[in-house]
Amino acid sequence: MHRRMPGRAALAVLLVATMLAGGGTAYASTAGRSQSGAAVAQARGMDGMKSDIATALYVVDRFWASHWSRYFAGRYYRPNIFGGYSRGGRPAPFCGGRRLTYDNAHYCPNGHYIAWDTDLMKQGYRSGDAWVYDVIAHEWGHAVQAHPGFPQRSPAAELQADCLAGAALYGAAADGTLRFEEGDVREIAAALRAMADKTRWTRPGDHGSASQRIAAFDRGAAYGVPGCMGM
């Protein structure tokens, strides 16, 4: 993904549904990326990641601000952005009297803010810039779930947040604020797979399996916000 101009970014040219049709073999892992892809990722560096994070924040916020009244009651409230923290740098913020965990990204209802471990973002960014878009869209989905105007928070809240992430990113593409490029669907699949259960930054039962997460994202991509209701 490359930022073309203020408020525009790139994602993928293929549909998630196309990837799903290929079965489990279509789920790329970060370890399986090509040497050329690794070199490109290394060249992007921190400046590229910061730019992509800023673009992702803008794109996702613009989607929800533009479409909120179409789906939900009340006024849309943008979550606050704490931003990044790390063990060796800016300390993790507190949420409800406890510090947020490292190697993770969070939405905190106490303060209505989003934060992420910068080292986690760096780790995922090495496999492609779609990682930061998915992480931010997912945590923004939790902020949407916590909004007073949101009617149907699912018992499977993490999967519903994946669905809302798909709805927001593909909705932004339909709006023309996000342009999809080849290869990013595989990056999103890798991100969802890496952030599924049984990784060191999730707990079993929290997020669901890789196939469940990708299916939830695909549902939002295909059917939009309404497809995420009643999950």
Secondary structure by P-SEA (a helix, b strand, c coil): cccccccbbbbbcccaaaaaaaccccccccccccaaaaaaaaaacaaaaaaaaaaaaaaaaaaaaaccccccccbbbbbbbbcccccccccccccccccccccbbbbbccccbbbbcaaaaaaaaccccaaaaaaaaaaaaaaaaacccccccccaaaaaaaaaaaaaaaaaaaaccbbbbcaaaaaaaaaaaaaccccccccccccccaaaaaaaaaaaaaccccccccc
